[in-house]
Amino acid sequence: MNKNIYILYISLTGNTKSFVHRLTAYLASHDVTVHAINVKETPDMQKLSQPFVTILPAFLDGGNGRVNGYHEILSPILSHWLGYAGNYQRCYGIIGSGNRNFNRQFALTAKQYAKRFGFPYLTDFELRGSQNDIERIASLLMEKAKEQN
Ligand SMILES: Cc1cc2nc3c(=O)[nH]c(=O)nc-3n(C[C@H](O)[C@H](O)[C@H](O)COP(=O)(O)O)c2cc1C
């Protein structure tokens, strides 16, 4: 089995960062190494040569996600990373996150990216994610890593 998992993500207020750190610790206990880039903390774009998963919280400009409120704010830097050096072609899927109080807009930006870049929308979690989310998403990513062999 491939013992490495590569993650590209953005975290502006720390929730996704906390999720990725806890996911990394959980996977380490299963002998899997996570290599994660938080684009907020990595100013220079890089070519990502290994297959990777993207994790993207939603930041939208208000509204209801249907007739309005579908315009991404604060996170477009992640789409620049995906466009850079054809990185999106090596992204095997995206995981959305957000806050369910946003109703229809919950995790909407990741759904928009899946359509726009043509990779699958794998699943989502809310805010920092529960322990159950960590275990569920760790299993999913270990399955995906197996498929790459
Ligand atoms: C300005 C702003 C807009 C947001 N818009 C949405 C939204 O449209 N849909 C959603 O599900 N969550 C929305 N959220 C909630 C964030 O996606 C959520 O808090 C997420 O966990 C933030 O991740 P981070 O702490 O890693 O940056 C918004 C948060 C902020 C601050």
PDBQT file of the ligand as one rigid body, heavy atoms in Angstrom, charges set to zero:
ROOT
HETATM    1  C1  LIG A 201     -16.938  35.255   5.835  1.00  0.00    +0.000 C 
HETATM    2  C2  LIG A 201     -17.316  33.804   6.017  1.00  0.00    +0.000 A 
HETATM    3  C3  LIG A 201     -18.170  33.210   5.101  1.00  0.00    +0.000 A 
HETATM    4  C4  LIG A 201     -18.540  31.858   5.241  1.00  0.00    +0.000 A 
HETATM    5  N1  LIG A 201     -19.373  31.285   4.319  1.00  0.00    +0.000 NA
HETATM    6  C5  LIG A 201     -19.731  29.989   4.453  1.00  0.00    +0.000 A 
HETATM    7  C6  LIG A 201     -20.597  29.380   3.503  1.00  0.00    +0.000 A 
HETATM    8  O1  LIG A 201     -21.056  30.006   2.558  1.00  0.00    +0.000 OA
HETATM    9  N2  LIG A 201     -20.899  28.054   3.661  1.00  0.00    +0.000 N 
HETATM   10  C7  LIG A 201     -20.407  27.309   4.702  1.00  0.00    +0.000 A 
HETATM   11  O2  LIG A 201     -20.711  26.114   4.780  1.00  0.00    +0.000 OA
HETATM   12  N3  LIG A 201     -19.596  27.873   5.631  1.00  0.00    +0.000 NA
HETATM   13  C8  LIG A 201     -19.253  29.180   5.521  1.00  0.00    +0.000 A 
HETATM   14  N4  LIG A 201     -18.409  29.749   6.443  1.00  0.00    +0.000 N 
HETATM   15  C9  LIG A 201     -17.929  28.924   7.559  1.00  0.00    +0.000 C 
HETATM   16  C10 LIG A 201     -16.534  28.371   7.292  1.00  0.00    +0.000 C 
HETATM   17  O3  LIG A 201     -16.476  27.606   6.098  1.00  0.00    +0.000 OA
HETATM   18  C11 LIG A 201     -16.161  27.445   8.464  1.00  0.00    +0.000 C 
HETATM   19  O4  LIG A 201     -16.103  28.201   9.650  1.00  0.00    +0.000 OA
HETATM   20  C12 LIG A 201     -14.859  26.725   8.228  1.00  0.00    +0.000 C 
HETATM   21  O5  LIG A 201     -14.692  25.731   9.213  1.00  0.00    +0.000 OA
HETATM   22  C13 LIG A 201     -13.675  27.682   8.240  1.00  0.00    +0.000 C 
HETATM   23  O6  LIG A 201     -12.505  26.943   8.008  1.00  0.00    +0.000 OA
HETATM   24  P1  LIG A 201     -11.066  27.482   8.527  1.00  0.00    +0.000 P 
HETATM   25  O7  LIG A 201     -11.232  27.797   9.997  1.00  0.00    +0.000 OA
HETATM   26  O8  LIG A 201     -10.159  26.349   8.287  1.00  0.00    +0.000 OA
HETATM   27  O9  LIG A 201     -10.732  28.684   7.718  1.00  0.00    +0.000 OA
HETATM   28  C14 LIG A 201     -18.052  31.096   6.331  1.00  0.00    +0.000 A 
HETATM   29  C15 LIG A 201     -17.186  31.702   7.267  1.00  0.00    +0.000 A 
HETATM   30  C16 LIG A 201     -16.816  33.037   7.120  1.00  0.00    +0.000 A 
HETATM   31  C17 LIG A 201     -15.889  33.656   8.138  1.00  0.00    +0.000 C 
ENDROOT
TORSDOF 0
